[in-house]
Amino acid sequence: MIGKKPGLGPPTSEATSVIGEGSVFEGTMEITGNLRVDGAFKGKLRISENLIVGKRGSVEAEVQTRSALIGGTIKGNLNASEKIALQSGSRLEGEMVTSKLVIEEGVSFQGSCNTAQNSTRTTGQTTHSSTTEREARNRETASEEVEAGRELANRK
């Protein structure tokens, strides 16, 4: 049996459809169930359940799915009605729309993200460009908080 590597979603044997490593598919796919991509896909995807992109998988597409677990690369817009999880080492360029978002350390994300209650678009969007920029903003915020604490201490 082909087993599951830690953090890569369900084993290949549990996926409804698979684009295997070394395979390339271009076009439009409508999947009832799950899709696991360990090869390359380019086009348009509509998946009723889960999209799993393995560490070596690559997707260049407009994607609609219930949830997505990304270990590889996605270029394009990703709309998941329930959840998107970006694993360490993954790369996403484009717009994400989802109810729940999980981003591990070491993810490369360039684009916009909308985490609305239901995955429909709203006017509030958050734009992220890189982990290092986020880290710099966090350090800046922490410095501001320390400075505010010092001012309070000096008033007493």
Phi and psi in degrees as GROMACS dihedral restraints (atoms count N, CA, C in turn):
[ dihedral_restraints ]
;  ai    aj    ak    al  type     phi  dphi    fc
    3     4     5     6     1   -79.8    20    10
    4     5     6     7     1   119.9    20    10
    6     7     8     9     1   -90.8    20    10
    7     8     9    10     1   169.9    20    10
    9    10    11    12     1   -89.0    20    10
   10    11    12    13     1   130.3    20    10
   12    13    14    15     1   -82.6    20    10
   13    14    15    16     1   143.4    20    10
   15    16    17    18     1   -53.7    20    10
   16    17    18    19     1   129.3    20    10
   18    19    20    21     1    80.2    20    10
   19    20    21    22     1     9.3    20    10
   21    22    23    24     1  -108.5    20    10
   22    23    24    25     1    18.4    20    10
   24    25    26    27     1    82.7    20    10
   25    26    27    28     1  -166.8    20    10
   27    28    29    30     1   -68.0    20    10
   28    29    30    31     1   155.2    20    10
   30    31    32    33     1   -62.1    20    10
   31    32    33    34     1   157.5    20    10
   33    34    35    36     1   -53.3    20    10
   34    35    36    37     1   -34.8    20    10
   36    37    38    39     1   -65.6    20    10
   37    38    39    40     1   -19.3    20    10
   39    40    41    42     1   -95.1    20    10
   40    41    42    43     1    -8.8    20    10
   42    43    44    45     1   -80.2    20    10
   43    44    45    46     1   139.8    20    10
   45    46    47    48     1   -67.7    20    10
   46    47    48    49     1   -46.1    20    10
   48    49    50    51     1  -130.2    20    10
   49    50    51    52     1   146.7    20    10
   51    52    53    54     1  -136.7    20    10
   52    53    54    55     1   133.8    20    10
   54    55    56    57     1  -108.0    20    10
   55    56    57    58     1   102.5    20    10
   57    58    59    60     1   -73.2    20    10
   58    59    60    61     1   161.9    20    10
   60    61    62    63     1   -56.3    20    10
   61    62    63    64     1   134.1    20    10
   63    64    65    66     1    89.3    20    10
   64    65    66    67     1   -10.1    20    10
   66    67    68    69     1   -93.6    20    10
   67    68    69    70     1   148.4    20    10
   69    70    71    72     1  -130.2    20    10
   70    71    72    73     1   131.9    20    10
   72    73    74    75     1  -132.2    20    10
   73    74    75    76     1   134.1    20    10
   75    76    77    78     1  -128.9    20    10
   76    77    78    79     1   131.5    20    10
   78    79    80    81     1   147.3    20    10
   79    80    81    82     1  -153.0    20    10
   81    82    83    84     1  -116.4    20    10
   82    83    84    85     1   132.3    20    10
   84    85    86    87     1  -126.9    20    10
   85    86    87    88     1   133.5    20    10
   87    88    89    90     1  -117.4    20    10
   88    89    90    91     1   116.5    20    10
   90    91    92    93     1  -114.4    20    10
   91    92    93    94     1   128.2    20    10
   93    94    95    96     1   -95.9    20    10
   94    95    96    97     1   109.2    20    10
   96    97    98    99     1   117.9    20    10
   97    98    99   100     1  -145.2    20    10
   99   100   101   102     1  -103.6    20    10
  100   101   102   103     1   155.5    20    10
  102   103   104   105     1  -132.4    20    10
  103   104   105   106     1   129.7    20    10
  105   106   107   108     1  -113.9    20    10
  106   107   108   109     1   129.6    20    10
  108   109   110   111     1  -116.9    20    10
  109   110   111   112     1   113.2    20    10
  111   112   113   114     1  -112.4    20    10
  112   113   114   115     1    -8.7    20    10
  114   115   116   117     1  -105.0    20    10
  115   116   117   118     1  -134.0    20    10
  117   118   119   120     1  -128.8    20    10
  118   119   120   121     1   138.3    20    10
  120   121   122   123     1  -132.6    20    10
  121   122   123   124     1   138.6    20    10
  123   124   125   126     1  -136.6    20    10
  124   125   126   127     1   128.2    20    10
  126   127   128   129     1   145.4    20    10
  127   128   129   130     1  -124.8    20    10
  129   130   131   132     1  -136.0    20    10
  130   131   132   133     1   133.1    20    10
  132   133   134   135     1  -123.6    20    10
  133   134   135   136     1   133.8    20    10
  135   136   137   138     1  -129.9    20    10
  136   137   138   139     1   114.1    20    10
  138   139   140   141     1  -124.6    20    10
  139   140   141   142     1   127.5    20    10
  141   142   143   144     1   -72.6    20    10
  142   143   144   145     1   -26.7    20    10
  144   145   146   147     1  -116.6    20    10
  145   146   147   148     1  -103.9    20    10
  147   148   149   150     1  -118.3    20    10
  148   149   150   151     1   140.7    20    10
  150   151   152   153     1  -105.4    20    10
  151   152   153   154     1   127.7    20    10
  153   154   155   156     1  -121.5    20    10
  154   155   156   157     1   121.5    20    10
  156   157   158   159     1  -110.3    20    10
  157   158   159   160     1   113.4    20    10
  159   160   161   162     1   -66.9    20    10
  160   161   162   163     1   169.3    20    10
  162   163   164   165     1   -53.9    20    10
  163   164   165   166     1   -34.1    20    10
  165   166   167   168     1  -101.0    20    10
  166   167   168   169     1     3.6    20    10
  168   169   170   171     1   -79.1    20    10
  169   170   171   172     1   152.4    20    10
  171   172   173   174     1  -140.0    20    10
  172   173   174   175     1   128.6    20    10
  174   175   176   177     1  -128.5    20    10
  175   176   177   178     1   124.3    20    10
  177   178   179   180     1  -119.5    20    10
  178   179   180   181     1    95.5    20    10
  180   181   182   183     1  -165.7    20    10
  181   182   183   184     1   167.1    20    10
  183   184   185   186     1   -90.6    20    10
  184   185   186   187     1   122.5    20    10
  186   187   188   189     1  -122.9    20    10
  187   188   189   190     1   132.2    20    10
  189   190   191   192     1  -123.7    20    10
  190   191   192   193     1   127.7    20    10
  192   193   194   195     1  -155.7    20    10
  193   194   195   196     1   171.4    20    10
  195   196   197   198     1   -77.7    20    10
  196   197   198   199     1   -48.2    20    10
  198   199   200   201     1  -147.3    20    10
  199   200   201   202     1   158.9    20    10
  201   202   203   204     1  -138.1    20    10
  202   203   204   205     1   134.7    20    10
  204   205   206   207     1  -119.3    20    10
  205   206   207   208     1   112.6    20    10
  207   208   209   210     1  -112.1    20    10
  208   209   210   211     1   119.0    20    10
  210   211   212   213     1  -110.9    20    10
  211   212   213   214     1   -20.1    20    10
  213   214   215   216     1  -107.0    20    10
  214   215   216   217     1  -129.0    20    10
  216   217   218   219     1  -123.1    20    10
  217   218   219   220     1   136.9    20    10
  219   220   221   222     1  -130.1    20    10
  220   221   222   223     1   129.2    20    10
  222   223   224   225     1  -119.1    20    10
  223   224   225   226     1   121.1    20    10
  225   226   227   228     1   131.6    20    10
  226   227   228   229     1  -174.2    20    10
  228   229   230   231     1   -93.0    20    10
  229   230   231   232     1   134.5    20    10
  231   232   233   234     1  -120.7    20    10
  232   233   234   235     1   116.2    20    10
  234   235   236   237     1  -117.1    20    10
  235   236   237   238     1   113.2    20    10
  237   238   239   240     1  -122.4    20    10
  238   239   240   241     1   122.3    20    10
  240   241   242   243     1   -66.1    20    10
  241   242   243   244     1   -27.3    20    10
  243   244   245   246     1  -109.5    20    10
  244   245   246   247     1   -56.5    20    10
  246   247   248   249     1  -157.3    20    10
  247   248   249   250     1   145.0    20    10
  249   250   251   252     1  -124.7    20    10
  250   251   252   253     1   130.2    20    10
  252   253   254   255     1  -122.8    20    10
  253   254   255   256     1   121.3    20    10
  255   256   257   258     1  -104.7    20    10
  256   257   258   259     1   117.6    20    10
  258   259   260   261     1   -87.1    20    10
  259   260   261   262     1   156.8    20    10
  261   262   263   264     1   -51.7    20    10
  262   263   264   265     1   132.1    20    10
  264   265   266   267     1    92.2    20    10
  265   266   267   268     1   -10.3    20    10
  267   268   269   270     1   -79.2    20    10
  268   269   270   271     1   164.6    20    10
  270   271   272   273     1  -138.5    20    10
  271   272   273   274     1   131.5    20    10
  273   274   275   276     1  -133.7    20    10
  274   275   276   277     1   127.2    20    10
  276   277   278   279     1  -121.7    20    10
  277   278   279   280     1   113.5    20    10
  279   280   281   282     1   145.4    20    10
  280   281   282   283     1  -162.9    20    10
  282   283   284   285     1  -101.3    20    10
  283   284   285   286     1   136.0    20    10
  285   286   287   288     1  -113.2    20    10
  286   287   288   289     1   136.1    20    10
  288   289   290   291     1  -131.0    20    10
  289   290   291   292     1   123.1    20    10
  291   292   293   294     1  -162.8    20    10
  292   293   294   295     1   167.4    20    10
  294   295   296   297     1   -84.2    20    10
  295   296   297   298     1   -38.7    20    10
  297   298   299   300     1  -129.2    20    10
  298   299   300   301     1   138.9    20    10
  300   301   302   303     1  -132.9    20    10
  301   302   303   304     1   131.0    20    10
  303   304   305   306     1  -123.8    20    10
  304   305   306   307     1   122.8    20    10
  306   307   308   309     1  -124.9    20    10
  307   308   309   310     1   116.5    20    10
  309   310   311   312     1   -80.0    20    10
  310   311   312   313     1   161.4    20    10
  312   313   314   315     1   -63.0    20    10
  313   314   315   316     1   140.9    20    10
  315   316   317   318     1    93.5    20    10
  316   317   318   319     1    10.3    20    10
  318   319   320   321     1   -87.5    20    10
  319   320   321   322     1   142.1    20    10
  321   322   323   324     1  -103.8    20    10
  322   323   324   325     1   117.6    20    10
  324   325   326   327     1  -133.0    20    10
  325   326   327   328     1   123.1    20    10
  327   328   329   330     1  -131.2    20    10
  328   329   330   331     1   115.8    20    10
  330   331   332   333     1   153.4    20    10
  331   332   333   334     1  -148.4    20    10
  333   334   335   336     1  -126.7    20    10
  334   335   336   337     1   158.3    20    10
  336   337   338   339     1  -137.8    20    10
  337   338   339   340     1   133.8    20    10
  339   340   341   342     1  -126.1    20    10
  340   341   342   343     1   114.8    20    10
  342   343   344   345     1  -109.7    20    10
  343   344   345   346     1    70.6    20    10
  345   346   347   348     1   -79.1    20    10
  346   347   348   349     1   159.9    20    10
  348   349   350   351     1   -54.6    20    10
  349   350   351   352     1   -50.7    20    10
  351   352   353   354     1  -110.6    20    10
  352   353   354   355     1   152.5    20    10
  354   355   356   357     1   -74.8    20    10
  355   356   357   358     1    32.7    20    10
  357   358   359   360     1   -91.1    20    10
  358   359   360   361     1   154.7    20    10
  360   361   362   363     1   -71.2    20    10
  361   362   363   364     1   141.6    20    10
  363   364   365   366     1  -128.4    20    10
  364   365   366   367     1   175.4    20    10
  366   367   368   369     1   -75.9    20    10
  367   368   369   370     1   -24.2    20    10
  369   370   371   372     1   -80.3    20    10
  370   371   372   373     1   115.1    20    10
  372   373   374   375     1  -126.0    20    10
  373   374   375   376     1   148.2    20    10
  375   376   377   378     1  -113.9    20    10
  376   377   378   379     1   132.2    20    10
  378   379   380   381     1  -110.9    20    10
  379   380   381   382     1   130.5    20    10
  381   382   383   384     1  -121.7    20    10
  382   383   384   385     1   142.7    20    10
  384   385   386   387     1  -116.7    20    10
  385   386   387   388     1   -32.9    20    10
  387   388   389   390     1  -166.4    20    10
  388   389   390   391     1   160.5    20    10
  390   391   392   393     1   -62.5    20    10
  391   392   393   394     1   -39.8    20    10
  393   394   395   396     1   -65.8    20    10
  394   395   396   397     1   -36.8    20    10
  396   397   398   399     1   -65.1    20    10
  397   398   399   400     1   -41.5    20    10
  399   400   401   402     1   -61.7    20    10
  400   401   402   403     1   -43.6    20    10
  402   403   404   405     1   -62.3    20    10
  403   404   405   406     1   -40.0    20    10
  405   406   407   408     1   -63.5    20    10
  406   407   408   409     1   -42.6    20    10
  408   409   410   411     1   -63.6    20    10
  409   410   411   412     1   -39.9    20    10
  411   412   413   414     1   -63.5    20    10
  412   413   414   415     1   -42.8    20    10
  414   415   416   417     1   -63.5    20    10
  415   416   417   418     1   -41.1    20    10
  417   418   419   420     1   -62.7    20    10
  418   419   420   421     1   -44.1    20    10
  420   421   422   423     1   -62.9    20    10
  421   422   423   424     1   -43.0    20    10
  423   424   425   426     1   -62.3    20    10
  424   425   426   427     1   -41.0    20    10
  426   427   428   429     1   -63.3    20    10
  427   428   429   430     1   -41.1    20    10
  429   430   431   432     1   -63.5    20    10
  430   431   432   433     1   -39.4    20    10
  432   433   434   435     1   -66.6    20    10
  433   434   435   436     1   -40.1    20    10
  435   436   437   438     1   -63.4    20    10
  436   437   438   439     1   -44.8    20    10
  438   439   440   441     1   -62.0    20    10
  439   440   441   442     1   -42.3    20    10
  441   442   443   444     1   -62.8    20    10
  442   443   444   445     1   -38.9    20    10
  444   445   446   447     1   -63.5    20    10
  445   446   447   448     1   -40.4    20    10
  447   448   449   450     1   -63.8    20    10
  448   449   450   451     1   -42.4    20    10
  450   451   452   453     1   -61.7    20    10
  451   452   453   454     1   -42.3    20    10
  453   454   455   456     1   -62.6    20    10
  454   455   456   457     1   -41.0    20    10
  456   457   458   459     1   -65.7    20    10
  457   458   459   460     1   -37.8    20    10
  459   460   461   462     1   -70.0    20    10
  460   461   462   463     1   -26.5    20    10
  462   463   464   465     1   -70.8    20    10
  463   464   465   466     1   -27.7    20    10
